[in-house]
Amino acid sequence: MQKPIFRVFVKYNIRNKGKANRGKNGVIDTFALTDNIKTIEKDEEIHNRICYLNKKKLDKVVITITDVEVEDQYGFTTDRF
């Protein structure tokens, strides 16, 4: 069964654990398999992608999702098997 793919813009703040600084704000343009904002905020792949782009380890940072903007449906997944 094919699933829809959505293009999303995720605004986030990333900072080190145990630090009192403001952290770093950013926007990531990525794809998600759902348009539910609560599910996108808890998605582990998006958190891993944010850590990769900022060269940080997931267990040493605090990631706060400030805004999620679902742009539109981009297409469908393919069924190969």
C-alpha positions in Angstrom: 0.0 0.0 0.0 1.3 3.4 -0.9 1.7 6.1 1.7 1.7 9.9 1.0 4.9 11.9 1.3 4.6 15.4 2.7 7.2 18.2 2.4 7.7 19.9 5.8 9.7 22.8 7.2 10.7 22.3 10.8 11.9 25.2 12.9 14.0 24.1 15.9 16.3 25.2 18.7 19.2 23.0 19.6 21.4 23.4 22.7 23.8 21.4 24.9 22.4 19.7 27.9 23.3 21.3 31.2 24.0 24.7 29.6 22.1 27.9 30.1 22.8 29.4 26.7 20.2 30.3 24.1 21.3 27.6 21.7 21.1 27.7 18.0 18.0 28.2 15.9 17.5 26.7 12.5 15.1 25.5 9.8 15.2 22.0 8.2 13.4 21.3 4.9 12.6 17.6 4.9 10.0 15.0 4.1 7.6 13.1 6.4 5.1 10.3 5.9 2.4 12.0 7.8 0.9 15.5 8.0 0.1 15.2 11.8 2.2 17.9 13.5 2.4 16.0 16.9 3.8 12.9 15.2 6.4 15.0 13.2 7.6 16.7 16.4 8.3 13.3 18.0 9.8 11.7 14.9 13.2 10.2 15.7 14.5 10.6 12.1 14.0 14.3 12.2 15.8 14.6 15.5 18.7 12.5 14.1 18.8 14.7 11.0 19.0 17.9 13.1 21.9 16.4 15.1 23.7 15.4 11.9 23.4 18.9 10.4 24.7 20.5 13.6 27.4 17.9 14.2 26.1 17.0 17.7 25.2 13.7 19.5 21.6 13.1 20.2 22.2 12.1 23.8 24.2 15.3 24.6 21.7 17.9 23.3 18.2 19.2 23.9 16.1 19.8 20.7 13.0 21.9 20.9 10.7 22.0 17.9 9.3 25.5 17.7 7.2 25.3 14.6 6.2 22.7 11.9 4.9 23.9 8.6 3.4 21.2 6.2 3.7 22.6 2.7 1.9 20.1 0.5 1.8 16.5 -0.5 4.8 15.7 -2.6 4.0 12.2 -3.9 3.6 8.6 -2.8 5.9 5.9 -1.6 6.6 3.1 -4.0 5.6 -0.6 -3.4 8.5 -2.6 -4.7 7.6 -6.0 -3.2 
